Amino acid sequence: MPRLTERHRQYWRRNLRVTLALLALWFFVSYVLVFFARGLRFPFFGWPFSFWVAAQGALIVYLLIVVFYTRYMDRLDRRYGVEEFFDEDED
């Protein structure tokens, strides 16, 4: 089994750090915010904030998480030389 170099360890540490941060954000939006939604009774874009979070806000946050993760990992892959190349001719 090949041993990981220090550069590989740095790559995985950064990968795990961003993954854990995004999972924490996902957990907060999915469970914590929804759990306390009844107490969030202030107007937001003309609707109660709790309704807006449940109907639109969570979906927007999920989309932003995916977009951020893909862009971050593309940059990280390029930085550490582990990016994937796709040949359009191969099917």
PyMOL commands that place a pseudoatom at each C-alpha (Angstrom):
pseudoatom trace, name=CA, resn=MET, resi=1, chain=A, elem=C, hetatm=0, pos=[0.000, 0.000, 0.000]
pseudoatom trace, name=CA, resn=PRO, resi=2, chain=A, elem=C, hetatm=0, pos=[1.524, 3.351, -0.988]
pseudoatom trace, name=CA, resn=ARG, resi=3, chain=A, elem=C, hetatm=0, pos=[2.283, 5.778, 1.795]
pseudoatom trace, name=CA, resn=LEU, resi=4, chain=A, elem=C, hetatm=0, pos=[0.813, 9.252, 1.683]
pseudoatom trace, name=CA, resn=THR, resi=5, chain=A, elem=C, hetatm=0, pos=[3.203, 12.133, 1.286]
pseudoatom trace, name=CA, resn=GLU, resi=6, chain=A, elem=C, hetatm=0, pos=[2.917, 15.333, 3.310]
pseudoatom trace, name=CA, resn=ARG, resi=7, chain=A, elem=C, hetatm=0, pos=[1.420, 17.014, 0.252]
pseudoatom trace, name=CA, resn=HIS, resi=8, chain=A, elem=C, hetatm=0, pos=[-1.338, 14.371, 0.110]
pseudoatom trace, name=CA, resn=ARG, resi=9, chain=A, elem=C, hetatm=0, pos=[-2.034, 14.866, 3.802]
pseudoatom trace, name=CA, resn=GLN, resi=10, chain=A, elem=C, hetatm=0, pos=[-2.355, 18.630, 3.296]
pseudoatom trace, name=CA, resn=TYR, resi=11, chain=A, elem=C, hetatm=0, pos=[-4.761, 18.041, 0.422]
pseudoatom trace, name=CA, resn=TRP, resi=12, chain=A, elem=C, hetatm=0, pos=[-6.967, 15.722, 2.484]
pseudoatom trace, name=CA, resn=ARG, resi=13, chain=A, elem=C, hetatm=0, pos=[-6.875, 18.009, 5.526]
pseudoatom trace, name=CA, resn=ARG, resi=14, chain=A, elem=C, hetatm=0, pos=[-8.127, 20.916, 3.410]
pseudoatom trace, name=CA, resn=ASN, resi=15, chain=A, elem=C, hetatm=0, pos=[-10.716, 18.673, 1.758]
pseudoatom trace, name=CA, resn=LEU, resi=16, chain=A, elem=C, hetatm=0, pos=[-12.002, 17.408, 5.107]
pseudoatom trace, name=CA, resn=ARG, resi=17, chain=A, elem=C, hetatm=0, pos=[-12.015, 20.892, 6.637]
pseudoatom trace, name=CA, resn=VAL, resi=18, chain=A, elem=C, hetatm=0, pos=[-14.190, 22.372, 3.888]
pseudoatom trace, name=CA, resn=THR, resi=19, chain=A, elem=C, hetatm=0, pos=[-16.429, 19.280, 3.841]
pseudoatom trace, name=CA, resn=LEU, resi=20, chain=A, elem=C, hetatm=0, pos=[-17.017, 19.479, 7.600]
pseudoatom trace, name=CA, resn=ALA, resi=21, chain=A, elem=C, hetatm=0, pos=[-17.707, 23.218, 7.436]
pseudoatom trace, name=CA, resn=LEU, resi=22, chain=A, elem=C, hetatm=0, pos=[-20.255, 22.741, 4.645]
pseudoatom trace, name=CA, resn=LEU, resi=23, chain=A, elem=C, hetatm=0, pos=[-21.871, 19.826, 6.471]
pseudoatom trace, name=CA, resn=ALA, resi=24, chain=A, elem=C, hetatm=0, pos=[-22.158, 22.017, 9.572]
pseudoatom trace, name=CA, resn=LEU, resi=25, chain=A, elem=C, hetatm=0, pos=[-23.863, 24.702, 7.467]
pseudoatom trace, name=CA, resn=TRP, resi=26, chain=A, elem=C, hetatm=0, pos=[-26.184, 22.087, 5.954]
pseudoatom trace, name=CA, resn=PHE, resi=27, chain=A, elem=C, hetatm=0, pos=[-27.036, 20.766, 9.452]
pseudoatom trace, name=CA, resn=PHE, resi=28, chain=A, elem=C, hetatm=0, pos=[-27.704, 24.279, 10.730]
pseudoatom trace, name=CA, resn=VAL, resi=29, chain=A, elem=C, hetatm=0, pos=[-30.062, 25.117, 7.869]
pseudoatom trace, name=CA, resn=SER, resi=30, chain=A, elem=C, hetatm=0, pos=[-31.779, 21.714, 7.807]
pseudoatom trace, name=CA, resn=TYR, resi=31, chain=A, elem=C, hetatm=0, pos=[-32.269, 21.083, 11.507]
pseudoatom trace, name=CA, resn=VAL, resi=32, chain=A, elem=C, hetatm=0, pos=[-31.360, 23.968, 13.791]
pseudoatom trace, name=CA, resn=LEU, resi=33, chain=A, elem=C, hetatm=0, pos=[-33.040, 26.737, 11.816]
pseudoatom trace, name=CA, resn=VAL, resi=34, chain=A, elem=C, hetatm=0, pos=[-36.135, 24.611, 11.183]
pseudoatom trace, name=CA, resn=PHE, resi=35, chain=A, elem=C, hetatm=0, pos=[-36.321, 23.589, 14.859]
pseudoatom trace, name=CA, resn=PHE, resi=36, chain=A, elem=C, hetatm=0, pos=[-36.374, 27.221, 15.962]
pseudoatom trace, name=CA, resn=ALA, resi=37, chain=A, elem=C, hetatm=0, pos=[-38.478, 28.433, 13.012]
pseudoatom trace, name=CA, resn=ARG, resi=38, chain=A, elem=C, hetatm=0, pos=[-41.568, 29.168, 15.095]
pseudoatom trace, name=CA, resn=GLY, resi=39, chain=A, elem=C, hetatm=0, pos=[-39.657, 31.842, 16.949]
pseudoatom trace, name=CA, resn=LEU, resi=40, chain=A, elem=C, hetatm=0, pos=[-38.542, 33.491, 13.703]
pseudoatom trace, name=CA, resn=ARG, resi=41, chain=A, elem=C, hetatm=0, pos=[-41.662, 35.575, 13.145]
pseudoatom trace, name=CA, resn=PHE, resi=42, chain=A, elem=C, hetatm=0, pos=[-40.275, 38.691, 11.482]
pseudoatom trace, name=CA, resn=PRO, resi=43, chain=A, elem=C, hetatm=0, pos=[-41.158, 39.764, 7.926]
pseudoatom trace, name=CA, resn=PHE, resi=44, chain=A, elem=C, hetatm=0, pos=[-38.701, 38.843, 5.180]
pseudoatom trace, name=CA, resn=PHE, resi=45, chain=A, elem=C, hetatm=0, pos=[-39.501, 39.689, 1.549]
pseudoatom trace, name=CA, resn=GLY, resi=46, chain=A, elem=C, hetatm=0, pos=[-43.134, 40.110, 2.575]
pseudoatom trace, name=CA, resn=TRP, resi=47, chain=A, elem=C, hetatm=0, pos=[-43.450, 36.670, 4.209]
pseudoatom trace, name=CA, resn=PRO, resi=48, chain=A, elem=C, hetatm=0, pos=[-42.716, 35.381, 7.695]
pseudoatom trace, name=CA, resn=PHE, resi=49, chain=A, elem=C, hetatm=0, pos=[-39.040, 34.403, 7.845]
pseudoatom trace, name=CA, resn=SER, resi=50, chain=A, elem=C, hetatm=0, pos=[-39.836, 30.865, 9.013]
pseudoatom trace, name=CA, resn=PHE, resi=51, chain=A, elem=C, hetatm=0, pos=[-42.003, 30.276, 5.920]
pseudoatom trace, name=CA, resn=TRP, resi=52, chain=A, elem=C, hetatm=0, pos=[-39.360, 31.744, 3.602]
pseudoatom trace, name=CA, resn=VAL, resi=53, chain=A, elem=C, hetatm=0, pos=[-36.597, 29.554, 5.068]
pseudoatom trace, name=CA, resn=ALA, resi=54, chain=A, elem=C, hetatm=0, pos=[-38.688, 26.424, 4.664]
pseudoatom trace, name=CA, resn=ALA, resi=55, chain=A, elem=C, hetatm=0, pos=[-39.905, 27.270, 1.162]
pseudoatom trace, name=CA, resn=GLN, resi=56, chain=A, elem=C, hetatm=0, pos=[-36.943, 28.967, -0.512]
pseudoatom trace, name=CA, resn=GLY, resi=57, chain=A, elem=C, hetatm=0, pos=[-34.035, 29.787, 1.751]
pseudoatom trace, name=CA, resn=ALA, resi=58, chain=A, elem=C, hetatm=0, pos=[-32.913, 26.239, 2.457]
pseudoatom trace, name=CA, resn=LEU, resi=59, chain=A, elem=C, hetatm=0, pos=[-32.941, 25.340, -1.240]
pseudoatom trace, name=CA, resn=ILE, resi=60, chain=A, elem=C, hetatm=0, pos=[-30.840, 28.385, -2.082]
pseudoatom trace, name=CA, resn=VAL, resi=61, chain=A, elem=C, hetatm=0, pos=[-28.347, 27.501, 0.657]
pseudoatom trace, name=CA, resn=TYR, resi=62, chain=A, elem=C, hetatm=0, pos=[-28.098, 23.909, -0.619]
pseudoatom trace, name=CA, resn=LEU, resi=63, chain=A, elem=C, hetatm=0, pos=[-27.432, 25.148, -4.147]
pseudoatom trace, name=CA, resn=LEU, resi=64, chain=A, elem=C, hetatm=0, pos=[-24.768, 27.567, -2.877]
pseudoatom trace, name=CA, resn=ILE, resi=65, chain=A, elem=C, hetatm=0, pos=[-23.124, 24.750, -0.907]
pseudoatom trace, name=CA, resn=VAL, resi=66, chain=A, elem=C, hetatm=0, pos=[-22.865, 22.600, -4.044]
pseudoatom trace, name=CA, resn=VAL, resi=67, chain=A, elem=C, hetatm=0, pos=[-21.558, 25.466, -6.194]
pseudoatom trace, name=CA, resn=PHE, resi=68, chain=A, elem=C, hetatm=0, pos=[-19.003, 26.508, -3.572]
pseudoatom trace, name=CA, resn=TYR, resi=69, chain=A, elem=C, hetatm=0, pos=[-17.795, 22.939, -3.033]
pseudoatom trace, name=CA, resn=THR, resi=70, chain=A, elem=C, hetatm=0, pos=[-17.314, 22.213, -6.728]
pseudoatom trace, name=CA, resn=ARG, resi=71, chain=A, elem=C, hetatm=0, pos=[-15.422, 25.456, -7.344]
pseudoatom trace, name=CA, resn=TYR, resi=72, chain=A, elem=C, hetatm=0, pos=[-13.306, 25.051, -4.216]
pseudoatom trace, name=CA, resn=MET, resi=73, chain=A, elem=C, hetatm=0, pos=[-12.411, 21.450, -5.024]
pseudoatom trace, name=CA, resn=ASP, resi=74, chain=A, elem=C, hetatm=0, pos=[-11.554, 22.300, -8.641]
pseudoatom trace, name=CA, resn=ARG, resi=75, chain=A, elem=C, hetatm=0, pos=[-9.108, 24.940, -7.417]
pseudoatom trace, name=CA, resn=LEU, resi=76, chain=A, elem=C, hetatm=0, pos=[-7.729, 22.621, -4.731]
pseudoatom trace, name=CA, resn=ASP, resi=77, chain=A, elem=C, hetatm=0, pos=[-7.297, 19.772, -7.237]
pseudoatom trace, name=CA, resn=ARG, resi=78, chain=A, elem=C, hetatm=0, pos=[-5.422, 22.050, -9.618]
pseudoatom trace, name=CA, resn=ARG, resi=79, chain=A, elem=C, hetatm=0, pos=[-3.235, 23.385, -6.813]
pseudoatom trace, name=CA, resn=TYR, resi=80, chain=A, elem=C, hetatm=0, pos=[-2.211, 19.892, -5.705]
pseudoatom trace, name=CA, resn=GLY, resi=81, chain=A, elem=C, hetatm=0, pos=[-2.019, 18.419, -9.205]
pseudoatom trace, name=CA, resn=VAL, resi=82, chain=A, elem=C, hetatm=0, pos=[-4.804, 15.865, -8.836]
pseudoatom trace, name=CA, resn=GLU, resi=83, chain=A, elem=C, hetatm=0, pos=[-7.306, 17.365, -11.275]
pseudoatom trace, name=CA, resn=GLU, resi=84, chain=A, elem=C, hetatm=0, pos=[-9.201, 15.109, -13.627]
pseudoatom trace, name=CA, resn=PHE, resi=85, chain=A, elem=C, hetatm=0, pos=[-9.037, 15.539, -17.369]
pseudoatom trace, name=CA, resn=PHE, resi=86, chain=A, elem=C, hetatm=0, pos=[-11.901, 14.424, -19.539]
pseudoatom trace, name=CA, resn=ASP, resi=87, chain=A, elem=C, hetatm=0, pos=[-11.409, 13.630, -23.184]
pseudoatom trace, name=CA, resn=GLU, resi=88, chain=A, elem=C, hetatm=0, pos=[-14.561, 14.479, -25.134]
pseudoatom trace, name=CA, resn=ASP, resi=89, chain=A, elem=C, hetatm=0, pos=[-13.756, 11.819, -27.743]
pseudoatom trace, name=CA, resn=GLU, resi=90, chain=A, elem=C, hetatm=0, pos=[-13.909, 8.994, -25.223]
pseudoatom trace, name=CA, resn=ASP, resi=91, chain=A, elem=C, hetatm=0, pos=[-17.406, 7.597, -24.814]
for i in range(1, 91): cmd.bond("trace and resi %d" % i, "trace and resi %d" % (i + 1))
show_as sticks, trace
zoom trace
